[in-house]
Amino acid sequence: MPLTPRQREVLGAIAQRLTSRPYPPTREEICALTGHSSTATLDHHLARLEAAGYLARDPHAPRGLRLLVPGFQVVPVVRCEVHGQDMPADHTCPSTKEDHDG
């Protein structure tokens, strides 16, 4: 199952936090990192990531997240209007559709 941009963002925030601290972030910290205003919305993303096998959760622990994808790397993405999708930030997108079509 491919990840949505928001799911990638949540997974990336968790992975990034784990590189700077030996323990996972709380739901509130993930909300602050990703701009979610509701932990309920975040819980939906976490449930999808868990179902897809990207992470495991312990519902009884405030920091009960464990990444199951070894070596997950945070890759910045930008929206390419020509392609109509998110692309890696180092992708060189043509400035117009005419440049892309040649």
N, C-alpha and C positions, 0 to 999 in steps of 0.2 A: 504494500500500500504506500503510495507516494505521500510525503508530508505536505501539508498546506504551509504557506509562508508563516502563519502564526505558530503552527506546531514546530517548525524549524526554529523560530525565534525563541520559543519556550525551551526547547531542547538545547539550543545554543547558550541560553542564559544559564541553564543548570550546568552545562559542561564548562563554561567560562568560569563560573563561581567555584567549581571543583578544582580548577587549576590554581586558584589563588588561596583556597582554604581547604582543610582536610575533611570538611563536613558539608553536606548539601544545604542549599538555601531553604528557608521556610516558604510557604505559599505566599505570604505577604511580601517577602523579599523578591520572589519571582515576579509578582505583580508590579512592584516598583521598577524592576529591571526591564520589563517588557511593556509597561504602560497599560496593563490591564487595570480597570477600575473595580473589578469584581473578582473575588476568589471563586465564585461559582462558575464563571466563564473559564477561569484557569483550570478548575477541577475537570471541566469537560475536555479541555485539551490534554490534561494529564491522563485522563481515562483512555482517550484515544491512543496516546503514546504508549500507555501500558498494554492495551489490547494489541497494538502493532508490534510489541516486543522490544521497544526502545528503552523502556525503563520499568522498574518494579517499585511499588509503593507499599509502605506500611501505614495503614490508616490510623494506627494508634501512636505514631511518633510524629512530632512536629517537623522533624527534618528527615522523614522516612522515605527518601528518594534514593534510588540506586540506578545509575546508568548501566544498561545491558549491552550497549554498542561500544566495543573497545575501539579506542582511537578516534571517537567522534570529534570532528574538528569544526570549529566555528568558521563559517565561510560567509563573509559579508555579501549581501545581494542587493541589487538595485532593480527597479522596475524599468524594463525596456518597452517603451510604447510601440516601437516598430514591430517587435515580436509578440507583444501583448502578454508578456509573462515576466516573472522574475528571472534574472540572470546573475551569474557571479559578478561581483563588483569590478573585476578586472576585464570583463567582456567589453569590447569596443562596439558599441551599437551605432549603426548609421544614423545620421541626424534626421533623415526623412525616409519614407517608404520608397520613394523613387531611387534613393541611393542604394537601398537594400535590393530592389528588383533589378537594378543595373541598367 
